[in-house]
């Protein structure tokens, strides 16, 4: 039995392994009828298992079709193999030969592996390359009479260069150590792995071909259960192998590589378990009216509920605000106030009700986030006169202006007597007594820091009443300039109850903070449960007495993980609610996909570019206050600007607001769907779903498609 296949991944698509797409290996046409019992390999990430191919009749006759075939977003690779599902030892005659060269391909390093075939070889080789941080661009995989000749075209992980020759020896040793096997691997996990893999392959066609929604849900549940069992079997097999290697005194370098594979297998199992939890949750079909907004409303919110169309809380403005972050990290390189003055009418036409401007004061850094003389409103973005004119134009178009308030830290103008930078100039001529005393680099003589330290600049001591009074007077000055609200920078650095005082004494129309903390991860994989992460944001809003909202970093982190890894089940928490702050306290959530830090030219944590349209489909149909990034609004490519404008129109036309009710209809691997306020239905993801397909009606009528784009669609109720 023999065969050959080529897997073309391409530089633009990245490696299927790195993206955790699925590869299947099945016998090619021309194989004998015994191929029905030949093993089948399914690769998910760097973890795979080998098991018998589907029985004849399930997918046709024993002689199956070969070649490269695409089934939607799954890659299937057909090749012949004679490997058995049980492991075997490799003797000296079975040693693999590895060759690496940078000459035969102008763009890639060519890695050739030749020798006796062995179980899990493709998985092992791919896992070794991925673990070592290499990108597989293409792979030629051949098998003849039990021997393999595999050619991988690889690059460094960033996809921009070949492997340096200085790393050839290390790469060769890695391949040989990863493919060296030991005899007598425990048979029990291997058996379980065979059964699980067979179940996965049997169930996939059933799940894909289900024509009735209810049957599809049952098939999805069954498939997810099988995949979870398979992932568990893979993990157990790897752990048993590591224990076996340890008992035989294996080299620590080999164990280190195997441990990396074990952690990856554990992460895959965690993903599958989370997918199962999410699937079971959505089957309960829980309507989302977050308990937070029911039980812990402020007095302003109570008044808003008496008139549900309007809110009088500074945390969320009217409750129907549409916010534009009207700058990026590079805006300081242009006369930005003048640029925006020429765009006010367009911003109004787009439907925005508020704009967030960059820090207005004189600063050490061009972007304004290292402020110096707070009352000096001449910055890299323009002078005070241009700022006043811009604000005036926004007000003429009924658009609120939000100032970026950086008061966690302040840079000094001069060196103090101790030679440290702690002497301030301008109207707020502070000295070291305004600086926290655990800020030794700046000689602070104030009280200890009550939040996270910001090492780049002197941290302001908000615990002192005179410091707070100076800040309040400055904020009142900005209110007189024309600012309508505040975006507080780096609020992890100072307690929220001080923000409450600043808000109460300056009466902004909107106020929200940047509470940015890392999400919860295990082995580099985002955890399904992010309740602890979002609770930190809720706690800060609590400290402000509910007078301030906060950016919903939890929603951003979960949403971009869901769309980039096709794990849309993440978008339902364990109680069937949206998993971010919008699932707990939506009227205090400012939702966003990117900002000047995460995106722009900094790209500290960027949202996947191709998935931006579906990301905005989620934000603009869901509760919370959506914040659209300037760069995205100005992007015509990928249909992004059109998608944003279409979705803004839908939100405004149907009165979607900060407390809109979400009913999650489906949250599976490839699709998320929900209905909102019994007015809209939406779906994101590559999977098929529509409200009419599953029998959802509003006013006893089917819903009508309003707008759609790349992997999203929104339907509206008919009158």
C-alpha positions in Angstrom: 0.0 0.0 0.0 1.4 3.4 -0.9 0.5 7.0 -1.4 1.4 10.6 -1.5 -0.2 13.9 -0.6 0.6 17.6 -0.4 -0.7 20.0 2.2 -0.5 23.6 1.0 -1.0 26.0 3.9 0.3 29.2 2.4 1.9 32.1 4.2 -1.3 34.1 4.4 -3.3 31.3 6.1 -0.6 30.4 8.6 -0.1 26.8 9.6 -3.2 24.8 10.1 -1.5 23.4 13.2 -0.9 26.9 14.6 -4.6 27.8 14.0 -5.8 24.5 15.4 -7.7 23.6 12.3 -8.3 19.9 11.7 -6.4 17.6 9.4 -7.7 14.1 8.6 -5.6 11.4 6.9 -7.6 8.7 5.2 -6.6 6.1 2.6 -6.3 7.1 -1.1 -8.1 5.5 -3.9 -6.4 2.4 -5.2 -5.9 0.9 -1.8 -7.0 -2.7 -1.1 -10.3 -3.4 0.6 -8.5 -3.9 3.8 -8.1 -0.2 4.0 -11.3 0.0 6.0 -9.3 -1.2 8.9 -6.4 1.0 8.3 -5.7 3.7 10.8 -7.0 7.2 10.5 -5.2 10.2 12.0 -6.9 13.4 13.1 -4.7 16.3 14.0 -6.0 19.1 16.2 -3.4 21.6 17.2 -0.3 19.5 18.1 -2.4 16.7 19.5 -3.7 13.7 17.4 -4.8 10.2 17.8 -4.9 7.2 15.5 -7.8 4.9 15.2 -9.6 2.8 12.6 -11.2 4.5 9.6 -15.0 4.6 9.5 -16.6 1.3 8.6 -17.6 0.7 5.0 -21.0 2.1 4.2 -20.7 5.1 6.5 -18.8 7.2 4.0 -19.1 5.0 1.0 -17.1 1.9 -0.2 -13.9 0.7 1.4 -11.8 2.3 -1.4 -12.1 6.0 -0.5 -11.4 9.1 -2.6 -8.0 10.7 -2.3 -6.4 14.0 -3.0 -6.8 17.4 -1.3 -10.4 18.4 -0.5 -11.8 21.4 1.3 -15.0 21.1 3.3 -15.8 24.6 4.4 -13.2 25.6 7.0 -11.8 22.1 7.6 -8.8 20.8 5.7 -8.8 17.2 4.9 -5.7 15.5 3.8 -5.9 12.1 2.1 -2.9 9.8 2.1 -2.2 6.1 2.4 -0.6 4.7 5.5 0.1 1.3 6.8 0.8 2.3 10.4 -1.0 0.3 13.1 -2.9 1.9 16.0 -0.5 0.3 18.6 2.9 1.7 19.2 6.1 -0.2 18.5 9.8 0.4 19.3 12.1 1.8 16.7 15.4 -0.1 16.4 18.6 1.1 14.9 17.4 0.1 11.4 14.3 2.2 11.9 16.1 5.4 12.8 14.8 8.5 11.0 17.1 10.5 8.9 16.8 14.3 9.0 18.1 16.8 6.4 17.8 20.6 6.6 18.7 23.1 3.9 18.2 26.7 3.0 19.1 26.4 -0.7 16.3 24.6 -2.5 13.5 27.1 -1.6 14.0 30.9 -1.8 11.5 31.6 1.0 11.6 28.6 3.3 13.9 26.2 5.1 13.3 22.7 3.7 13.2 19.9 6.3 13.3 16.4 5.0 12.5 13.4 7.3 13.0 9.9 5.9 12.9 6.4 7.4 10.6 3.8 8.9 7.1 4.9 9.5 5.8 4.9 13.1 2.5 5.6 14.7 1.7 9.3 15.4 4.6 10.4 13.2 2.8 13.3 11.5 1.4 14.4 14.9 4.9 14.1 16.5 6.7 16.0 13.8 4.1 18.8 13.6 4.1 19.0 17.4 7.9 19.3 17.5 7.9 22.1 15.0 5.1 24.0 16.6 6.5 23.6 20.1 9.8 24.9 18.9 8.2 28.0 17.4 8.4 27.2 13.7 5.7 27.9 11.1 4.8 25.0 8.7 4.1 26.6 5.3 3.7 23.4 3.3 4.2 19.7 3.8 4.7 16.9 1.3 3.9 13.6 3.0 4.7 10.3 1.3 4.4 6.7 2.4 5.6 3.5 0.6 5.8 0.0 2.0 6.0 1.2 5.6 8.6 3.9 5.0 8.0 7.7 5.0 9.5 10.5 3.0 8.2 13.8 4.5 9.2 17.3 3.4 8.3 20.3 5.4 8.8 23.9 4.2 9.1 25.9 7.3 9.9 29.5 8.5 10.4 31.2 11.8 7.2 31.8 13.8 6.7 35.3 12.5 6.6 33.9 9.0 9.2 36.4 7.6 12.4 34.5 7.5 14.1 31.1 7.1 15.6 29.2 10.0 19.1 30.4 10.7 21.7 27.8 10.0 23.0 28.2 13.5 19.7 26.5 14.6 20.0 23.5 12.3 21.7 21.3 14.8 19.2 22.2 17.5 16.3 21.5 15.2 17.7 18.2 14.1 18.2 17.1 17.7 14.6 18.2 18.5 13.2 16.1 15.7 15.2 13.0 16.6 14.4 13.3 20.3 10.7 13.8 19.6 10.4 10.8 17.2 12.4 8.4 19.3 10.0 6.0 20.9 10.1 3.4 23.6 8.6 0.0 23.6 5.6 -1.3 25.5 3.6 1.9 25.8 0.5 1.2 27.9 -2.1 -0.3 25.7 -5.2 0.9 27.7 -5.0 4.6 26.7 -4.2 3.7 23.2 -7.4 1.6 23.0 -9.4 4.4 24.4 -7.8 6.7 21.9 -8.8 4.4 19.0 -12.4 4.3 20.2 -12.6 8.0 20.7 -11.1 8.9 17.4 -13.4 6.5 15.6 -16.4 8.1 17.3 -15.3 11.5 16.3 -14.9 10.6 12.7 -18.2 8.7 12.7 -20.1 11.6 14.2 -18.7 14.4 12.1 -20.7 13.7 8.9 -23.8 13.3 11.0 -23.3 16.7 12.6 -22.5 18.3 9.3 -25.4 16.8 7.3 -28.1 17.3 9.9 -30.9 19.2 8.1 -33.1 19.8 11.1 -32.0 22.2 13.8 -33.0 20.0 16.7 -31.2 17.0 15.2 -28.2 19.2 14.6 -28.1 20.2 18.3 -28.2 16.5 19.3 -25.4 15.7 16.9 -23.3 18.6 18.1 -23.6 17.4 21.7 -22.7 13.9 20.7 -19.7 15.1 18.6 -18.5 17.4 21.4 -18.6 14.5 23.9 -16.6 12.3 21.5 -14.0 15.0 21.0 -13.7 15.4 24.7 -13.2 11.7 25.2 -10.6 11.7 22.5 -8.7 14.7 24.0 -8.7 12.9 27.4 -7.3 9.8 25.8 -4.6 11.8 24.1 -3.6 13.4 27.4 -3.5 10.1 29.3 -1.4 8.5 26.6 1.1 11.3 26.7 1.3 11.3 30.5 1.8 7.5 30.5 4.6 7.9 28.0 6.3 10.6 30.1 6.1 8.3 33.2 7.6 5.5 31.2 10.4 7.7 30.0 11.1 8.9 33.5 11.2 5.3 34.8 13.9 4.5 32.2 16.0 7.5 33.0 15.4 9.4 29.8 17.4 12.5 29.0 15.9 15.7 30.5 15.8 17.4 27.2 13.6 14.7 25.8 11.3 14.9 28.8 11.1 18.7 28.4 9.9 18.4 24.9 7.4 15.7 25.9 6.2 17.9 28.7 5.5 20.7 26.3 3.4 18.3 24.3 1.6 17.2 27.4 0.7 20.8 28.4 -0.7 21.3 24.9 -2.8 18.1 25.2 -4.0 19.4 28.6 -5.0 22.7 27.0 -6.9 20.9 24.2 -8.8 18.8 26.8 -9.6 22.0 28.7 -11.0 23.6 25.5 -13.2 20.5 24.8 -14.5 20.5 28.4 -15.3 24.1 28.2 -17.0 23.6 24.9 -19.1 20.9 26.5 -20.0 23.1 29.4 -21.0 25.9 27.1 -23.1 23.6 24.9 -25.0 22.3 27.8 -25.6 25.8 29.1 -27.0 27.1 25.8 -29.4 24.1 25.6 -31.1 25.6 28.7 -31.9 28.7 26.6 -31.6 31.2 29.4 -32.8 34.7 28.8 -30.2 37.3 29.9 -31.3 40.1 32.2 -28.2 40.5 34.3 -28.7 40.2 38.0 -26.4 43.0 38.6 -28.6 45.6 37.0 -31.6 44.2 38.9 -30.2 44.1 42.4 -27.6 46.8 42.8 -28.9 49.8 40.8 -27.9 53.3 41.9 -30.6 56.0 42.5 -29.9 57.3 39.1 -30.5 53.9 37.6 -33.8 53.6 39.5 -34.9 56.9 37.9 -33.9 55.6 34.5 -36.0 52.5 35.0 -39.0 54.7 35.6 -38.4 56.0 32.1 -36.5 53.1 30.5 -35.7 55.0 27.3 -33.5 57.5 29.2 -30.7 57.2 31.8 -29.5 60.1 33.9 -26.4 58.3 35.3 -23.0 59.7 34.3 -21.8 56.1 34.0 -23.7 55.6 30.7 -25.1 59.0 29.6 -28.5 58.5 28.0 -28.0 54.8 27.9 -28.0 54.9 24.1 -24.6 56.5 23.6 -22.5 55.5 20.6 -18.9 56.4 21.4 -16.0 57.0 18.9 -12.4 56.9 20.1 -11.4 59.8 17.8 -7.6 59.2 17.7 -4.9 56.5 17.5 -1.3 56.2 18.7 0.1 58.2 15.8 -2.5 61.1 15.8 0.0 63.3 17.7 2.1 63.4 14.5 -0.6 65.6 12.8 -2.4 68.8 13.8 -5.1 66.5 15.1 -7.6 69.0 16.4 -7.7 70.5 12.9 -8.0 67.1 11.3 -11.0 66.2 13.4 -12.6 69.7 12.9 -12.8 68.7 9.2 -14.6 65.4 10.1 -17.2 66.6 12.6 -20.1 66.4 10.1 -19.1 62.9 8.9 -18.9 61.7 12.6 -22.4 63.1 13.1 -23.7 61.5 9.9 -22.3 58.1 11.1 -24.5 58.3 14.2 -22.1 58.9 17.0 -23.3 60.7 20.1 -19.9 61.1 21.8 -16.2 61.3 21.0 -13.3 60.5 23.2 -10.3 62.8 22.6 -6.7 62.2 23.6 -5.1 63.7 26.8 -5.3 67.5 26.4 -2.4 68.7 28.5 1.3 69.4 28.0 3.2 66.2 28.4 6.6 64.6 28.3 5.4 62.0 25.8 4.0 63.1 22.5 0.8 61.0 23.0 0.0 62.8 26.2 0.1 59.9 28.7 3.0 61.3 30.7 1.3 64.6 31.6 3.4 67.5 33.0 1.6 70.9 33.2 -2.0 70.0 33.5 -3.4 73.5 32.9 -1.3 74.0 29.8 -3.6 72.8 27.0 -1.0 73.2 24.2 -0.1 69.7 23.1 1.2 67.8 20.1 -2.5 67.5 19.0 -2.8 71.3 18.7 -3.1 74.4 20.8 -5.8 75.5 23.3 -7.6 77.7 20.7 -7.9 74.7 18.3 -9.1 72.5 21.1 -11.8 75.0 22.1 -12.9 75.3 18.4 -13.1 71.6 18.0 -15.2 71.1 21.1 -17.5 73.9 20.0 -18.0 72.3 16.6 -18.9 68.9 18.2 -21.4 70.6 20.4 -23.0 72.3 17.5 -23.7 68.8 16.1 -25.0 67.5 19.5 -22.0 65.4 20.1 -20.5 65.0 23.6 -16.8 65.4 24.1 -15.0 63.1 26.5 -11.5 64.1 27.9 -8.8 61.5 28.6 -7.9 62.2 32.2 -4.4 60.9 33.2 -4.2 61.5 37.0 -2.5 58.3 38.2 0.9 59.9 37.6 2.3 63.3 36.7 5.8 64.1 35.4 7.8 66.9 37.1 9.2 70.0 35.4 12.3 70.3 37.5 14.7 68.4 39.8 14.2 68.9 43.5 16.9 69.5 46.1 17.5 65.8 46.3 18.3 65.8 42.5 15.2 63.8 41.7 12.5 64.8 39.3 9.8 65.9 41.8 9.4 69.6 41.5 6.4 70.7 39.4 5.7 73.9 37.4 2.6 75.7 36.2 -0.5 76.4 38.2 -0.2 73.1 40.1 3.4 73.7 41.5 3.5 70.6 43.7 6.6 69.1 45.3 7.6 65.6 46.5 4.8 65.7 49.1 2.3 65.0 46.3 4.1 61.8 45.3 3.5 58.4 47.0 6.4 57.5 49.3 6.9 54.1 47.9 7.9 55.7 44.6 11.6 55.9 45.6 13.0 56.8 42.2 11.2 60.2 42.5 11.7 60.8 46.3 8.0 60.8 47.1 7.1 62.0 50.6 3.4 61.4 50.5 1.4 58.4 51.8 2.0 54.9 50.5 0.6 53.9 47.1 -3.0 52.5 47.3 -3.0 50.8 43.9 -0.7 49.4 41.3 2.5 51.3 40.7 3.3 53.0 37.5 7.1 53.0 37.4 7.6 55.4 34.4 6.5 58.5 36.3 5.8 59.9 39.8 2.6 58.4 41.2 0.1 60.9 42.6 -1.0 60.5 46.2 -4.8 60.8 45.9 -5.2 60.1 49.6 -4.3 63.7 50.5 -7.3 66.1 50.5 -5.3 69.0 49.1 -4.2 66.9 46.1 -7.8 65.9 45.4 -8.9 69.4 45.7 -6.4 70.6 43.1 -7.5 67.8 40.7 -11.1 68.7 41.1 -10.4 72.3 40.3 -8.5 71.3 37.2 -11.4 69.1 36.1 -13.8 72.0 36.6 -11.5 74.0 34.4 -11.8 71.4 31.7 -15.6 71.4 32.1 -15.5 75.2 31.4 -13.4 74.5 28.3 -16.3 72.4 27.1 -15.5 68.8 28.0 -18.7 66.8 28.8 -17.2 63.7 30.5 -14.1 61.8 31.6 -12.2 58.7 30.5 -10.0 57.9 33.5 -6.6 56.4 32.5 -5.0 53.5 34.5 -7.5 53.3 37.3 -5.8 50.3 38.8 -3.4 52.8 40.2 -5.8 54.6 42.6 -9.0 53.6 44.5 -12.4 54.0 42.8 -13.9 56.0 45.7 -11.6 58.9 44.7 -13.1 58.7 41.2 -16.5 58.9 42.8 -15.6 62.2 44.5 -14.1 63.6 41.2 -17.3 62.7 39.4 -19.7 63.9 42.0 -18.0 67.3 42.2 -17.6 67.9 38.5 -20.9 66.4 37.3 -19.8 64.9 33.9 -22.4 63.6 31.5 -20.4 60.4 31.0 -17.5 58.8 33.0 -15.7 55.6 32.6 -12.3 54.1 33.6 -9.6 51.9 32.1 -9.3 48.9 34.4 -7.0 46.8 32.3 -5.7 43.5 33.9 -4.7 40.3 32.3 -7.3 37.7 31.6 -7.0 34.3 33.2 -4.8 31.7 31.3 -3.7 28.1 31.8 -0.7 26.9 29.8 -1.0 30.0 27.6 -4.6 29.2 26.8 -7.5 31.5 27.7 -9.6 29.9 30.4 -13.3 29.5 29.7 -14.3 30.9 33.0 -13.4 34.6 33.2 -15.7 35.4 36.1 -12.8 36.5 38.3 -11.5 38.8 35.7 -14.7 40.6 35.0 -15.5 40.8 38.7 -12.4 43.0 39.2 -13.9 45.5 36.8 -17.3 45.3 38.5 -15.6 45.8 41.9 -14.0 49.0 40.6 -17.3 50.3 39.4 -18.7 49.5 42.8 -16.0 51.6 44.4 -17.2 54.6 42.4 -20.7 54.1 43.8 -21.9 53.1 40.3 -21.1 56.6 39.0 -18.5 55.3 36.5 -18.5 52.6 33.8 -15.4 50.8 32.8 -14.0 49.3 29.6 -15.1 45.7 29.2 -11.7 44.1 28.6 -13.2 40.7 29.5 -15.5 40.8 26.5 -12.7 41.9 24.2 -10.4 39.0 25.4 -13.1 36.3 25.1 -14.5 37.6 21.8 -11.2 37.8 20.0 -10.3 34.3 21.2 -13.7 33.0 20.1 -13.4 34.3 16.5 -9.7 33.5 16.0 -9.9 29.9 17.2 -13.5 29.1 16.1 -14.5 28.7 19.7 -17.8 30.6 19.7 -19.0 28.6 22.6 -16.9 30.9 24.7 -19.6 33.6 24.2 -21.9 32.0 26.8 -20.9 31.8 30.4 -21.9 29.0 32.8 -25.3 30.6 33.4 -26.1 31.3 29.8 -25.2 35.0 29.9 -22.7 37.0 27.9 -19.3 36.2 29.5 -17.9 39.7 29.9 -18.9 42.6 32.1 -22.0 43.0 29.9 -23.2 39.7 31.4 -23.0 41.1 35.0 -23.5 44.9 34.9 -24.1 45.9 31.2 -25.0 49.5 32.1 -21.4 49.9 33.4 -19.7 48.2 30.5 -18.0 50.1 27.7 -17.4 47.5 25.0 -14.7 47.8 22.4 -12.5 45.7 20.0 -9.3 47.8 19.9 -7.9 51.1 21.1 -4.7 53.1 20.8 -2.9 50.6 23.1 -4.2 47.2 21.9 -4.3 48.1 18.2 -3.0 51.0 16.2 0.8 50.8 15.7 1.4 49.5 19.2 -0.5 46.3 18.7 -0.2 45.2 22.3 -3.2 43.0 22.1 -4.9 43.4 18.6 -8.2 42.0 17.6 -8.0 39.8 14.5 -8.3 42.1 11.5 -10.4 39.8 9.3 -12.9 39.2 12.1 -13.6 42.9 12.8 -16.9 43.0 11.0 -18.4 40.2 13.1 -16.8 41.7 16.2 -18.8 44.9 15.7 -21.9 42.8 14.9 -21.6 41.5 18.4 -20.9 44.9 20.1 -23.5 46.9 18.3 -26.3 44.5 18.8 -25.6 43.8 22.5 -26.0 45.8 25.7 -23.3 48.1 27.1 -22.0 51.3 25.5 -20.1 50.4 22.3 -16.9 52.3 21.5 -15.7 52.2 17.9 -12.0 52.7 17.1 -11.1 55.6 14.7 -8.9 53.3 12.6 -11.7 50.9 12.0 -14.2 53.5 11.1 -11.8 54.8 8.4 -11.1 51.4 6.9 -13.0 50.7 3.7 -11.3 47.4 3.1 -12.9 44.1 4.2 -16.2 46.0 4.1 -15.4 47.2 7.6 -16.7 50.8 7.4 -19.9 49.7 5.7 -20.5 47.0 8.3 -20.0 49.4 11.1 -22.4 52.0 9.7 -25.0 49.3 8.8 -24.8 48.0 12.4 -25.0 51.5 13.9 -28.2 52.1 11.9 -29.7 48.8 13.2 -28.9 49.6 16.8 -30.4 53.1 16.6 -33.4 52.1 14.6 -34.4 49.4 17.2 -33.4 51.4 20.3 -30.8 48.9 21.6 -29.4 50.3 24.8 -27.1 49.6 27.7 -29.6 47.2 29.4 -31.0 45.4 26.4 -32.0 41.8 27.1 -30.0 39.1 25.4 -31.3 35.5 24.8 -28.4 33.3 23.7 -29.8 30.9 21.1 -26.7 29.0 20.2 -23.0 29.0 21.2 -21.2 26.2 19.5 -17.7 25.8 17.9 -18.5 27.7 14.7 -21.5 29.9 15.4 -22.9 32.2 18.1 -26.5 33.4 17.8 -28.8 35.5 20.0 -32.0 37.5 20.0 -32.0 41.0 21.6 -35.0 42.7 23.2 -37.4 40.7 21.0 -36.4 43.1 18.2 -33.3 41.6 16.6 -31.7 38.3 15.9 -28.0 38.0 15.1 -25.3 35.5 14.4 -21.6 35.5 14.0 -19.2 32.8 12.9 -18.8 30.6 9.8 -21.6 28.2 10.8 -25.1 28.2 9.5 -27.9 29.7 11.5 -30.9 31.9 11.0 -33.9 32.7 13.2 -36.3 31.4 10.5 -34.4 28.2 10.2 -35.0 27.4 13.9 -38.6 28.7 14.0 -38.1 32.0 15.9 -40.9 34.5 15.3 -41.6 38.0 16.6 -45.1 39.4 16.4 -46.1 36.0 15.0 -43.9 36.8 11.9 -40.6 35.6 10.6 -37.7 38.0 10.9 -36.3 39.9 7.9 -32.6 40.1 7.1 -31.4 43.7 7.7 -27.6 43.5 7.1 -24.8 41.0 6.7 -21.1 40.8 6.0 -18.1 38.6 6.7 -19.3 35.9 9.0 -22.2 37.9 10.5 -25.9 38.6 9.8 -28.6 40.6 11.6 -32.3 40.1 11.3 -35.1 42.5 12.4 -38.7 42.0 13.5 -41.3 43.0 11.0 -44.1 45.4 12.0 
